[in-house]
Amino acid sequence: MNKKNFKLREGQPYITLNKLLQVVGIAQTGGHAKIIIQNEEVLVNGLVETRVRNKLVIGDVINASNTQIEIE
């Protein structure tokens, strides 16, 4: 499993799940991210997440496509 850290910019309280998947390269487009999420292929803090625009904050851990991402 690949492990990555994603650091929120100062003043940025959260990032949406679909945007995160695009930024880290798991999804090529927003539509692709939506499909991955709706197919229940993404875990947020160990639970299946189907909300495309779920707001991720510092401390959240996302697992998708054999990659673990921690929000910092």
KEFI-733766 format. One record per residue: residue number from 1; residue in one letter; x, y, z of N, C-alpha, C in turn. Coordinates in steps of 0.2 Angstrom, whole numbers, always signed. Last residue first. Example, Ala and Ser with C-alpha at 12.3 -4.5 7.8 and 13.67 -1.06 7.14 Angstrom:
BEGIN
(2, 's', (+64, -11, +35), (+68, -5, +36), (+64, +0, +39));
(1, 'a', (+66, -28, +39), (+62, -22, +39), (+66, -16, +39));
REM end
This chain:
BEGIN
(72, 'e', (-16, +83, +33), (-12, +86, +38), (-14, +94, +38));
(71, 'i', (-23, +67, +29), (-24, +75, +29), (-20, +78, +34));
(70, 'e', (-16, +53, +22), (-18, +57, +28), (-18, +64, +27));
(69, 'i', (-20, +40, +11), (-19, +47, +12), (-21, +50, +18));
(68, 'q', (-15, +25, +4), (-18, +28, +10), (-16, +35, +10));
(67, 't', (-20, +15, -10), (-16, +21, -7), (-20, +23, -1));
(66, 'n', (-28, +6, -17), (-21, +4, -14), (-17, +9, -11));
(65, 's', (-39, +14, -20), (-34, +12, -25), (-28, +10, -22));
(64, 'a', (-40, +22, -4), (-43, +21, -11), (-37, +19, -16));
(63, 'n', (-43, +29, +11), (-40, +23, +8), (-44, +22, +1));
(62, 'i', (-39, +43, +22), (-43, +40, +16), (-39, +34, +13));
(61, 'v', (-41, +50, +37), (-37, +45, +33), (-41, +42, +28));
(60, 'd', (-40, +66, +45), (-44, +61, +41), (-39, +57, +38));
(59, 'g', (-32, +76, +50), (-33, +70, +54), (-37, +64, +50));
(58, 'i', (-41, +90, +44), (-35, +87, +47), (-36, +81, +51));
(57, 'v', (-55, +85, +34), (-51, +89, +38), (-45, +86, +40));
(56, 'l', (-66, +84, +20), (-60, +81, +24), (-56, +86, +27));
(55, 'k', (-82, +83, +16), (-77, +88, +18), (-72, +84, +22));
(54, 'n', (-89, +75, +2), (-88, +75, +9), (-82, +79, +11));
(53, 'r', (-94, +75, -11), (-91, +81, -9), (-90, +81, -1));
(52, 'v', (-99, +62, -12), (-94, +64, -17), (-90, +70, -14));
(51, 'r', (-102, +50, -1), (-103, +57, -2), (-98, +60, -6));
(50, 't', (-98, +37, +2), (-102, +38, -4), (-104, +45, -6));
(49, 'e', (-87, +27, +11), (-89, +34, +10), (-92, +35, +3));
(48, 'v', (-84, +15, +23), (-86, +17, +16), (-89, +23, +15));
(47, 'l', (-72, +19, +36), (-79, +18, +34), (-80, +19, +26));
(46, 'g', (-59, +23, +39), (-61, +16, +40), (-68, +14, +38));
(45, 'n', (-58, +36, +36), (-58, +34, +43), (-60, +27, +44));
(44, 'v', (-66, +32, +21), (-64, +38, +25), (-64, +36, +32));
(43, 'l', (-63, +22, +7), (-64, +22, +14), (-62, +29, +17));
(42, 'v', (-70, +19, -9), (-66, +24, -5), (-68, +23, +2));
(41, 'e', (-78, +12, -17), (-71, +10, -17), (-67, +14, -13));
(40, 'e', (-92, +13, -20), (-90, +11, -14), (-83, +9, -13));
(39, 'n', (-95, +19, -32), (-94, +12, -32), (-92, +9, -25));
(38, 'q', (-94, +33, -29), (-101, +29, -29), (-101, +22, -29));
(37, 'i', (-80, +34, -30), (-84, +35, -24), (-90, +32, -23));
(36, 'i', (-78, +32, -44), (-75, +28, -39), (-78, +28, -32));
(35, 'i', (-87, +42, -49), (-88, +35, -50), (-85, +30, -45));
(34, 'k', (-81, +54, -45), (-87, +52, -43), (-89, +45, -44));
(33, 'a', (-68, +53, -52), (-68, +53, -44), (-75, +51, -42));
(32, 'h', (-73, +54, -65), (-70, +48, -63), (-70, +47, -55));
(31, 'g', (-77, +67, -64), (-82, +62, -66), (-79, +55, -64));
(30, 'g', (-66, +74, -62), (-71, +74, -57), (-76, +69, -58));
(29, 't', (-52, +64, -68), (-57, +69, -68), (-61, +69, -62));
(28, 'q', (-43, +54, -63), (-41, +58, -68), (-45, +64, -69));
(27, 'a', (-39, +49, -47), (-44, +50, -52), (-42, +55, -57));
(26, 'i', (-27, +49, -40), (-31, +43, -40), (-36, +43, -46));
(25, 'g', (-20, +61, -39), (-19, +57, -45), (-23, +50, -45));
(24, 'v', (-22, +70, -29), (-16, +65, -28), (-16, +60, -34));
(23, 'v', (-32, +78, -35), (-26, +81, -34), (-20, +76, -33));
(22, 'q', (-43, +69, -36), (-40, +71, -42), (-33, +74, -41));
(21, 'l', (-45, +66, -23), (-44, +60, -27), (-41, +63, -34));
(20, 'l', (-49, +79, -18), (-43, +76, -16), (-41, +70, -21));
(19, 'k', (-61, +81, -25), (-55, +85, -27), (-49, +82, -24));
(18, 'n', (-69, +72, -18), (-68, +71, -25), (-62, +75, -28));
(17, 'l', (-69, +77, -5), (-66, +70, -7), (-65, +70, -14));
(16, 't', (-63, +94, -2), (-68, +89, -4), (-65, +82, -6));
(15, 'i', (-54, +100, +12), (-54, +98, +4), (-60, +93, +3));
(14, 'y', (-54, +113, +24), (-55, +107, +22), (-54, +106, +14));
(13, 'p', (-49, +126, +27), (-51, +122, +33), (-53, +115, +30));
(12, 'q', (-36, +135, +23), (-40, +131, +20), (-43, +126, +25));
(11, 'g', (-27, +142, +30), (-33, +146, +29), (-38, +141, +25));
(10, 'e', (-13, +135, +22), (-15, +139, +27), (-22, +143, +26));
(9, 'r', (-18, +119, +14), (-15, +126, +14), (-17, +130, +20));
(8, 'l', (-16, +103, +20), (-20, +108, +18), (-16, +115, +18));
(7, 'k', (-6, +90, +13), (-6, +96, +18), (-11, +101, +15));
(6, 'f', (-6, +73, +13), (-9, +79, +10), (-10, +85, +15));
(5, 'n', (+4, +59, +11), (+1, +65, +16), (-1, +70, +11));
(4, 'k', (+3, +42, +7), (+4, +49, +5), (+1, +53, +11));
(3, 'k', (+8, +26, +4), (+6, +30, +9), (+8, +37, +7));
(2, 'n', (+3, +11, -4), (+6, +17, -5), (+4, +22, +1));
(1, 'm', (+4, -6, +0), (+0, +0, +0), (+4, +6, +0));
REM end
